Amino acid sequence: MSKNLEFNPNIEVIFFCIGYPLSGKTTILNHIKTINSNVEVCFPGVELRKLSLNNLELANSLKKGLAQAEHEELVTSILINILNNTTKKIIFIDGFPRIPQQLDWINNCINPSYKTFFAHYNISEEITNERLISTNRAAERPGYTLEIHNKRCLETNIMLKLLKREKIQMLSINHTNFNKAVDELIAIIHNVLNTK
């Protein structure tokens, strides 16, 4: 993987997508990717889990919910690889930024020629807790406990406060209904691409 972020003329807009785990953002982004050929989605968390199969240290960090903080350079190298090589014009980065250092990376490294937006999946923590219980997330992802879930939610709360403090405007997806949330995100993409 390249360590340097280069300017990619294919890219028009980058969305950094944040929200609580189980807010639905990953499912929605996967769907958007299948219906819009101009969309590329980067899932740093998914890539970390793939890499952890051959990396015990990373696997242990994931179990503790600390992978993003303890392997920050690995996360950004995943993003750099996607951004340098994509041929798509719309990029969604799922679950990023998660920690303050990642927001610093965005501010310092992302080319200002790109349109950049922060999309917030505005689903309450209580709803995600209910989803955790009803979907049996621990069975789908061994080691994903309520303790890890709460830690991830706390990270999100800290990031939201930081973005607010820095007066960074966020685009909000508010619907818990899947189809309505998809429609909402499609409308956001349309508005962004048609705004000079």
Summary of the structure (lengths in Angstrom):
residues: 196
radius of gyration: 16.2
end to end distance: 33.2
largest distance: 46.9
contacts: 560
relative contact order: 0.21
helix: 55%
strand: 14%
